[in-house]
Amino acid sequence: MKPYYVVIPAAGYGSRMKAGKNKQFITIEGVPLLIHTLRVFQEDSLCEGIVLAVNEAERNEMHKMTADAGITKVIGIVPGGRERQQSVFEGLKALSGNPVVLIHDGARPFIRTETLRRLIEAVDKDVGAVAGVPVKDTVKEAVMGSVQKTLDRSLLWLIQTPQAFYLEDIRSAHKLAEDDNHPATDDASLFEYAGKTVKVVEGTYENIKVTTPEDLMFAEAIIRKREEER
């Protein structure tokens, strides 16, 4: 099984959380959100290093938080950009060679190791892989409140992170997007824009992104559920 590095953008303010601070510092069951996420990679033997892209003003605080939590795999803390896309690109620039690299949201603390393995297995030259789950609800396309059509649910996936690529491939896709001023909401979209292939591997519905105050309740419930399963 291939080893990998992970880039985690953690510079966003997270206005929808309404916490008045970077949501990565919000605690869930007494532990900062970002630390919950980092522990997954800290404990994975295939993870060789973590690069964090952070707000420059929070760099020292991030360094202290990770050190206090015993996160030893952080090999770089780089300044993030105004947008997530810029932050990821800065993180990718901090790596060298052509290893497999995962890009993961700092606010997704519940990724499973089994999903990481499936992603790594699916990656190849010019082939990326994303975690996702099948859509469970009916999805309709609407314009100005009027339904235009009902989409075929069997073809639709909700895409999550991590997203996995070879470093040279995803870095060149980011460079192309930067040169063309092409924005995207995830890295796989940039990969597609560069004409490369993206595969979907099945993740879990637990792999939520903690974005709003309501998500904190779901996160606490997931943690309690996992503790009961041990």
C-alpha positions as CSV (number, residue, x, y, z in Angstrom):
1,M,0.0,0.0,0.0
2,K,1.3,3.4,-1.0
3,P,2.3,5.9,1.7
4,Y,0.9,9.4,1.4
5,Y,1.0,13.0,2.6
6,V,-2.0,15.2,3.4
7,V,-2.7,18.9,2.9
8,I,-5.3,20.4,5.1
9,P,-6.6,23.9,4.5
10,A,-7.5,25.5,7.8
11,A,-7.4,29.2,7.1
12,G,-11.2,29.9,6.7
13,Y,-13.1,32.0,9.2
14,G,-16.2,29.9,8.9
15,S,-18.9,32.6,9.1
16,R,-21.7,30.1,9.0
17,M,-20.6,28.7,12.4
18,K,-21.2,32.2,13.9
19,A,-18.5,31.5,16.5
20,G,-16.6,34.7,16.1
21,K,-13.4,32.8,15.5
22,N,-11.9,30.2,13.2
23,K,-14.1,27.1,13.6
24,Q,-11.0,24.9,13.8
25,F,-10.5,26.1,17.4
26,I,-14.1,25.2,18.5
27,T,-14.0,22.3,20.9
28,I,-16.1,19.1,20.5
29,E,-16.1,17.0,23.7
30,G,-13.3,19.2,25.0
31,V,-11.0,18.7,21.9
32,P,-10.5,21.3,19.1
33,L,-12.2,20.4,15.9
34,L,-8.9,20.4,13.9
35,I,-7.3,18.1,16.4
36,H,-10.1,15.5,16.0
37,T,-9.2,15.6,12.3
38,L,-5.5,15.5,12.6
39,R,-5.6,12.5,15.0
40,V,-6.9,10.3,12.1
41,F,-3.8,10.9,10.1
42,Q,-1.5,10.9,13.2
43,E,-2.6,7.4,13.9
44,D,-2.5,6.1,10.3
45,S,0.9,4.4,9.7
46,L,0.7,5.2,5.9
47,C,0.6,9.0,6.5
48,E,4.1,10.3,6.3
49,G,3.4,14.0,6.9
50,I,0.8,16.7,7.3
51,V,0.9,20.2,5.8
52,L,-1.5,22.8,7.3
53,A,-2.5,26.0,5.4
54,V,-3.5,28.5,8.0
55,N,-4.2,32.2,8.6
56,E,-0.8,33.8,9.1
57,A,-2.1,35.5,12.2
58,E,-3.0,32.1,13.7
59,R,0.2,30.3,12.8
60,N,1.7,30.4,16.3
61,E,-1.6,29.4,17.9
62,M,-1.9,26.5,15.4
63,H,1.6,25.4,16.1
64,K,1.0,25.4,19.9
65,M,-2.4,23.6,19.6
66,T,-0.9,20.7,17.5
67,A,2.1,20.4,19.7
68,D,0.0,20.3,22.9
69,A,-2.1,17.6,21.3
70,G,0.9,15.4,20.5
71,I,0.5,15.8,16.7
72,T,4.0,15.0,15.5
73,K,3.4,14.5,11.8
74,V,2.9,18.2,10.9
75,I,5.9,18.9,8.7
76,G,4.8,22.3,7.5
77,I,2.4,25.2,8.5
78,V,2.1,27.5,5.5
79,P,0.1,30.8,5.0
80,G,-3.2,30.2,3.4
81,G,-4.9,32.3,0.8
82,R,-8.1,34.3,0.7
83,E,-9.9,31.3,-0.8
84,R,-9.7,27.5,-0.1
85,Q,-8.3,26.9,-3.6
86,Q,-5.3,29.2,-2.9
87,S,-4.7,27.7,0.5
88,V,-4.5,24.2,-1.0
89,F,-2.1,25.3,-3.7
90,E,0.2,26.8,-1.1
91,G,0.1,23.6,0.8
92,L,0.9,21.5,-2.3
93,K,3.9,23.8,-3.0
94,A,5.4,22.8,0.3
95,L,5.8,19.2,-0.8
96,S,8.4,17.7,-3.1
97,G,8.8,14.6,-5.2
98,N,5.7,12.9,-6.6
99,P,4.0,11.1,-3.7
100,V,0.3,10.4,-3.3
101,V,-1.2,13.4,-1.6
102,L,-4.6,13.6,0.1
103,I,-6.4,17.0,0.4
104,H,-8.8,17.0,3.3
105,D,-11.0,19.6,5.0
106,G,-9.9,20.4,8.5
107,A,-13.6,20.4,9.5
108,R,-14.2,16.7,8.5
109,P,-13.1,14.9,11.7
110,F,-14.8,11.6,11.0
111,I,-13.0,10.1,8.0
112,R,-12.4,6.4,8.3
113,T,-9.1,4.7,7.7
114,E,-10.8,2.2,5.4
115,T,-11.9,5.1,3.1
116,L,-8.3,6.3,3.1
117,R,-7.2,2.9,1.9
118,R,-9.7,2.8,-0.9
119,L,-8.6,6.3,-2.1
120,I,-5.0,5.4,-2.1
121,E,-5.7,2.2,-4.1
122,A,-7.7,4.1,-6.7
123,V,-5.0,6.8,-7.5
124,D,-2.9,6.4,-10.6
125,K,-1.0,8.7,-13.0
126,D,-3.5,11.2,-14.3
127,V,-6.2,9.5,-12.2
128,G,-7.5,11.1,-9.0
129,A,-10.0,9.7,-6.5
130,V,-12.6,11.3,-4.3
131,A,-14.6,10.0,-1.4
132,G,-18.4,10.2,-1.7
133,V,-21.7,8.7,-0.8
134,P,-24.8,8.0,-2.9
135,V,-27.5,10.6,-2.8
136,K,-30.4,9.3,-0.7
137,D,-33.0,12.0,-1.5
138,T,-34.8,12.9,-4.7
139,V,-33.0,15.7,-6.4
140,K,-34.7,18.3,-8.6
141,E,-33.2,21.0,-10.8
142,A,-35.1,24.2,-10.4
143,V,-34.8,27.7,-11.8
144,M,-36.4,30.7,-10.0
145,G,-38.4,28.2,-7.8
146,S,-39.8,26.2,-10.7
147,V,-38.8,22.6,-11.2
148,Q,-37.2,22.0,-14.5
149,K,-36.5,18.3,-14.2
150,T,-35.9,15.4,-11.7
151,L,-32.4,14.0,-11.8
152,D,-31.6,10.4,-11.9
153,R,-30.7,9.7,-8.2
154,S,-28.9,6.5,-9.1
155,L,-26.2,8.5,-10.9
156,L,-25.6,11.1,-8.2
157,W,-23.0,11.2,-5.4
158,L,-22.4,13.7,-2.6
159,I,-18.6,14.3,-2.8
160,Q,-16.6,14.7,0.3
161,T,-12.9,14.9,1.2
162,P,-10.3,13.4,1.3
163,Q,-9.5,13.7,-2.4
164,A,-6.4,11.9,-3.6
165,F,-3.9,12.5,-6.4
166,Y,-0.3,12.2,-7.3
167,L,1.4,15.4,-6.3
168,E,2.7,16.5,-9.7
169,D,-0.7,15.9,-11.3
170,I,-2.8,17.9,-8.8
171,R,-0.2,20.7,-8.6
172,S,-0.2,21.1,-12.4
173,A,-4.0,21.2,-12.3
174,H,-3.9,24.0,-9.7
175,K,-1.3,25.9,-11.7
176,L,-3.5,25.7,-14.9
177,A,-6.5,26.9,-12.9
178,E,-4.5,29.8,-11.5
179,D,-3.2,30.8,-14.9
180,D,-6.8,30.6,-16.4
181,N,-8.4,32.3,-13.3
182,H,-10.7,29.2,-13.1
183,P,-12.3,28.8,-9.7
184,A,-13.7,25.6,-8.3
185,T,-15.3,24.4,-5.1
186,D,-13.1,21.3,-4.8
187,D,-9.8,19.9,-6.1
188,A,-11.3,17.2,-8.2
189,S,-13.1,19.9,-10.3
190,L,-9.7,21.4,-11.1
191,F,-8.5,17.9,-12.0
192,E,-11.4,17.5,-14.3
193,Y,-10.8,21.0,-15.8
194,A,-7.3,19.8,-16.6
195,G,-8.7,16.9,-18.6
196,K,-7.8,14.2,-16.1
197,T,-9.9,11.3,-14.7
198,V,-11.5,11.3,-11.3
199,K,-12.8,8.1,-9.7
200,V,-15.3,8.0,-6.8
201,V,-14.8,5.6,-3.9
202,E,-17.6,5.1,-1.3
203,G,-17.1,6.9,1.9
204,T,-19.5,7.1,4.9
205,Y,-22.4,9.3,5.8
206,E,-20.6,10.0,9.1
207,N,-17.9,12.0,7.2
208,I,-19.7,15.3,7.7
209,K,-18.3,18.7,7.3
210,V,-18.8,20.7,10.5
211,T,-20.0,24.0,9.1
212,T,-23.0,25.3,11.2
213,P,-23.9,25.2,14.9
214,E,-26.3,22.4,14.2
215,D,-23.5,20.3,12.8
216,L,-21.8,20.4,16.3
217,M,-24.8,18.4,17.7
218,F,-24.3,15.8,14.9
219,A,-20.6,15.7,15.6
220,E,-21.1,15.0,19.3
221,A,-23.6,12.3,18.5
222,I,-21.1,10.6,16.2
223,I,-18.4,10.7,18.8
224,R,-20.7,9.2,21.5
225,K,-21.7,6.4,19.0
226,R,-18.1,5.6,18.2
227,E,-17.2,5.4,21.9
228,E,-20.1,3.0,22.5
229,E,-18.8,0.8,19.6
230,R,-15.4,0.4,21.2
